Amino acid sequence: MNSPHENHTLNITSIVSGSVLLGLFALLWYVSPEFSLEIPLTERPVILLVSILVIAGAVYLLALCKSLNTHLTQNYLLWILGVGIAMRVLMIVSVPILEDDYFRYLWDGGVTVSGINPYSYSPENVLDDNGVPEKLTELAGEAGGIIENINNPSVRTIYPPIAQAVFALSYLIDPFNVITWKIILLVLDFLTLSLLLYALRAKNLPYSYVMIYWWNPLLVKEIFNSGHLDVLVFPFVLGGLILASQNRQVRSTVSLVIGIGIKLWPALLLPLILRPLLSQPKRLITALILIGIILSALFVPVYMSGIDQSTGFIAYGERWQNNDSIFRGLVGISEITLDALGYQTFHKYAFARILVASLIALWIIFITFGSRFRNQDLYKKSLFIIAFVFLVSPTQFPWYYTWLLPLLAIVPRYSLLLPTLLLPLYYLRYYFEPIGRIDIFTDVVVWIEFVPVWIFILIEWRRNRVTSLSY
């Protein structure tokens, strides 16, 4: 138990750090109009943005160092929750900064409500009036510039059907309104918070751990300023892990499959969830049948739209690459290998993707089957799987990092919290690219983002290994 002096110090630390975070996000809200789409990239205060987020990351990590493993008083917990809520509200009413994925969400919602399969036509088809239904042409006129701002307009939507249903809900409440969309995200965020508190109580862990999720400045920026949808999937992943820890694997599987209907990555956790059923063939078969039926039903609209190079899922899997570190190294290795074998080196990207897929598969097998299975290890093993996938991915966007945060709030790892401080450097891309120096970003900045993380992972692994060998 902490002494009164220690508790006082921790409370002062949380008050100061929470106040600083609020001040930084108030500043971010204040400067956000300077990132309006009408303003050229060269005139937007990108360096200021990065500075605010890096300082916020440092304050956040300092607060965690001082506050984790502390059993909170009610007032202290209310302070933590209140600061997180205030940060979110500031970002909900701010102008989205250097991100535009939400235009696709708003457009897809309108298309779905119009009764048209959102997977059938790309925004480019609509803008060119290339054989699209008249409803879509009319919708584009009503959208007030939404469709013109969608990135990768030649690609049909990549977002799974349950995500499409949430986009449609946003449209029904208030068409093409990004603040309405962010409020929906906030509702799912509160559900995630509730499940985290439940999981912490069930595992007899300090409620202070919730700060890892609730105060994370990168999450607040990426979800509530940028409007990324990733928070939608968190309750279903957490719900699935909670159910699996209670030996309710079939229900857990259903929860994860619903998550897959929002974003595909929860599929990576299915082997881990299903492992205990290997000794229970009937339940395993039931779970597998449920997975097949639900996923087949969910993805009928995708099948019906036709699968080709304009399909979002195909385009993403084959071509997307940004802010990558390990993958960039694998591309280099692939190029050397193909050249030595006498093959065309332009296959290096496909070869690197095959390598990444193989590494991920082997890692999932190792984590799932490499040691004795215990329900209390579910969160840790899930974290290891998702963290590995993020770190070797061809696309290491800051909002993808948020996938780790609900799990880190239960299984803290400082090495995996470090990206909160470093990933804001990703936005330097928007400083160097307009001035013709993208090479500084790809050859220098990206490595500053990720090399320290790998070093800390290795240090942490070595310390844990030494500790485990000492017993």
N, C-alpha and C positions, 0 to 999 in steps of 0.2 A: 504493500500500500504506500502511496506517496505521502510524504510529510506535508503539513500545512504550508510550509515555505515553498515546496516543490509545486503544489497545486496553485499557489498564488503566482509563481513564476510562469507556469503554463497558461494560466488565465490571462496574464498580462501579454504573453506572447501571442495568444490567439486573438486578443482584442486588437493589438497593434497590427499583426499580419492581416487580419480580416479587414481592418480599416484601410490598410494600404491597398489591398486587392480591390476594395470598393472604389477607392480613389483612382486606381489605374483603369478600371472598367468605366468609370464615369468619364475619364479622359478619352477612352476609346469611343464611347458613345458620342462625345463632343466632336471628335475629329472624323467620325464615320461619314458625314456628308461630303467630305473632301475626296471620298472614294466613289462618288457617283459615276455611273457609266458614261456620262457626258464629258467627264474630265479625262484628258489624255493620261495614259499610264505614267508618262515622264513627269507629270505635274502632281501625282498623288504622293502623299507622305509615307512611302513604303518603309523607309528607314525608321521613322517614328513608330509605325505599327510594330515592326520587329522588336524595337527597343522596349515598347510597352509590354509585349508578350513575354520577352525574355526576362525582364525584371519581375513580371508577375509569376513566371515559372520559378524563379529563384526564391521569391517570398513564400510561395506555396510549399516548396521543398523544405525551407527552413521551418515553416509551421508544422509540417509533418514530423520533422526530426524532433521537435520539442513536445509534440502532442500525442503521438501514437503510444499505445499501451497505457493510456490514461483512462481511468473510469470517470466518466464525465458527470458533473452535477447537471440538474435539469436546466438551469440557466445557461450553462456552458453549451449544452447541446442545442438549446434554442438559438444561441448566438451563431453557432455553426450553420444551422439550417437557415437562419435569417440572412446571413451574409450570402449564402449560395443563392437564395431566392432573389435578393436584390441584384446580384450580378446577372442573373438570368433576365430579369425584367429590363435592365438597362440594355441588354443585347437584343431583346425582342423588339424594342422600339428604335433600334439603331439601323442605319443603312448597311446592307450586306457589303462586306469588305473583300474584294478580290476573289469572290466566288460567285458562280452563276448556275450551279446545278439546280437550284430551286425553280428556275424558269421551266425546266423540263418537268418537274413535279407538277407545277401549276397547269401546264399545258396538258399533260397526261390526264389530270383530273377532269379537265373540261372535255377531253375526247371521250373518256369513259362514260361520263354522265350523258354525253350526246348519243350514247348507244353504239359507238363504233369501237372496234377492237383496237386498243392503243398500240398493239404490236404490228399492225398492218401497214402503217404509213409513217415514213420519216418526216420530220419538219420540212426538209428540203422538197419532198414530194408535194407538200401542201403549198409552200411558197411558190413553187413552179407551176402549181395547179396541174400536176401530172396525174390525171385520171383519178383524182380523189373525190369522195362524196361532197356534194354541195354544202352539207352541214359543216364540214371541216373548213371550207373556205369562209363561211359565215363566222365560224368560231374564231378563226384567225383575225378577222376584222374586229371582233368584239374584244379580243385579248389585249389590245392596246400596246402592241410592241413586244408582248411576251415571247411569241414564237420566233421573232427576229433575233432574240438574244440567246436562244438555246445553243449551247456548244455542240460540236460534232453533229450538225443538222442532217448530214447524209445518213446517219446511223439511226435505226429504229430503237425504241426505248429498251433499256437494259433492266428495268426494275420489275421484279416479280409481281405476281397478281395480287397478293395481299397488300403490298405497298401501293399498288394501283387503287385498291379500294380505299385506302387512307387518303390518297390524292383526291379521289372523287368526293370523299367526305368533306375535305377542305373546300372544294369547289361548291358543293351544295350549301355550305354555311355562308361563304362569301367568295364569289368567283374571283380568281386571279389575285387574291390578297395574301401577300407573304406573311403579314402579321398573324392572320388567322392560322396559316400553316404552322407558324412557330408556336402558337398557343396549343395546338394539337400535340406538337413535340413535347411541350412542357407537361401535358397531362401524362404522357407515357414516361416522362422523366420522373414524375412524382411516384408513379407505380414502381419504377426501378428502385427509387429511394426506399419505398416501403418494403420491397422484397429484400433489399440489402440489410435493412434493420432487422428483419425477421431472420435472415441467415446468420447475422452476427449474434443475435440472441440465441439461436439454436446451437451455434458452435461455441457459445460462452466466450465470445471475443469482445473487446471493448468497443463501445459505440463510436469512440473517437476514430475508428477506421473508416467510418462513413465519409470523413473529410477527404479521403483520397479521391473519392468520386465527386462529392458535392462541391468541393472548392477547386477542382482542377480547371485552371484557366484555359487550357487548350480545348477541353470539352465545351466549356461555356462559349468560347468564341466560335468553334466549328459548328456547334448545333444551333445556338440561339442567335448568333449574328449571321453566320453563313447559311443556316437553314438546312444543313445536311440531315438526311433521314435516319442516320445510324442508330439513334436512340430508340427508334421504334422496335428494334429487335431485342434490346437488352432484357425486357421483362420476360420474354419467352425463353431466352437462354438461361437466365437466373431461375425462372420457374421450373425449367426442365432439370437443372442441376439440383434444386431443392427436392423435387419429386424423386429423382434418382437416388439421392442420399437417404431417402425414406423407403428405398426398395420398391418404388412404384415406377418401374422402368417403362412400362407400356404407356402410361400417362405422360411420363417424361419425354418419351419419343414423340408423342403427339405435339407437345409444347415446342420441341425443337423443330419439328416439321413445319409448324406455323411460322416459326422464325425464318426457316428457309424460304417461305413464301414472301418474306420481306427483303432479305438479303441471303445470298447463298451460303455464306461462311459457316452458319451453325451445322451444316452437314458434316463438317470436319470433326464434330464431337460425337456423332452417332456411334462410331465403333466403341468409344469409351463408355457410352451409356448402355450399349447392348452387351458388353462383355459379360456381366454377371448372368445373363440369360443363356450363355453357352451350356450351362448345366441344366437348363430348363427349356428343352426343345419346344414345347407347346407355346410357352410365352414368347419365345424368340420368334417362332413362325408367326404368331399373332402380331407382334410388333413389326416384322418385316412386311406382312400383308398390309397393315395400316399405313406404313410408309409408302408403299407402292400405290395404294389406292388414293391417298390424299395428294401425293405429289402429282400423280397422273391427272387427277381432277383439277388441281390448281393450275397446271401448266398447259391445259387444253387450249387456251387462247394463243399461247406461243406457237404450239404445233399448227393451229389453224391458220396462222398468219403466213406460214411458209418459212423455211430456214434457208438463208443464203448469207452472203458476205455483209449485207446491210443489217442483219439481225444483231441486236446489241450484244447479246451473250457471245456470239461468234467473234464479233469485232473486238470486244474487250479481251477475250481469251487469246486472240492472235496478235493484237497490235499494241495494246496499252502498255506504256512504259513511262514512268516519271518519278523523279526523286528517289531512284533506286541506288542501292549500295552493293550488297552481296550479288544481286542479279547482274549488275554491271560487270562485276568481276567474272561471273560465270559466262557472260557473253564473250569476254576476252579469252577465257579458257577455251570456249567453244570454237572461236575463230582460229586459235592456234592448232587445236585438235583437227578441225576439218581441213585446214591447209596442209597439215602433216599427212593426212590420209588421202589427199588429192581431191577433196570435194570442194564445191563452190562455197566460199565463205559467207555468201549472203544468207545461207541457212543457219547462221550462228544464232540468230534470235529464236528461231523455232527450236534449235538444239538446246539452247539455254532454258527455254520454257519446259522442255522435256526433263532436263536435269532437275529443275526446281520442283516439278510435279513428283518426280521420283524421290527426291529428298523429303518432301512433305509426307509422301506415303510411308516411307521408311520410318520417319520420325513418329508418325501416328501409331504405327505398329509397335515401335519401341516403347512409347509412353503407355500404350494400352495394354501390351502383353509382356513388357520387359521386367515387371516386378509383381509382387503379390498385390492383388487388388483389394483396396479397402475403400469403403464409401467416404470416409473422411478425407481421402486424397483426391476426390473428384474435382474440387475447385483448383487445387494445385496443378493437377494433370491437365485440366482444361486450359489453364493459364499458359502452361508450357507449350501446348499445341498451338494456341492462337498467337502467342508471342513469336514462335518460330515462323509461322506462316507470314506474319507481318514483316519480320526481319529479312526474309528471303524473297519477298514479293517483288515483282517488277514495278509495282505501284505502291510506294510507301507514303501515301498522302497523310497529312496530320489527322484528318478525320477518321482514317482507318485505325490509327493508334487508339482512338477512343474505345475500340472493341475490348481492349485489355482492362479498362478502368473498373468495370463492375467486378471483375475477378481479382484485380489488385486490391480492391477494398476489402477482400476477404483473405487474400494471401499476399501481403505486401512484399514487394521486392524493389529495393531502391535502384537497382540497375535498370529495371523496367519502368521506373518512375522518371528517370533522367531525361527521356525524350520530351517530357513536358517543358524542360528548359531549352532543349536544342531544336526541336522540330519547328518552332516559329521561324527559324532561318530559311525554311522552305519558301517563305514569301519574298526572300531576296531575289528569287527568280524574276519577279515582276519589276525589280529594279535593274537587274543586269540585262535582261532580254531586250527591253526597248532601246537600250543604248548600244546594242550589238555585241555584248560581252557575255552571252549565255555560257561560254566556255568557263568563265570564272565560277559560275554556279555549279555546272556539271562536274568540273574537275577539282574544285576546292570546297565549296560550301557543302555539297552533299556529304563529303567525307567528314567534315566537322560535325555534321548532324549525327553520324552513326558510329564512327570509330570509337569515341569515348563510351558509347553504350556497350559495344562488344568488349571493350577492355574491362568495364565494370562487371559485365556478366561473367567473364573469366575469373576475375578476382573473387566475386561472390561464390562462384562454383567451387573454386579452390578452397576458400574458407569453409564452406559447408562440407566439403569432402574431408578436409582435415579434422573438422569437428566430429563428423560421423565416425572417422577412424579412431578417434581418441577414446571412444566409449568401449 
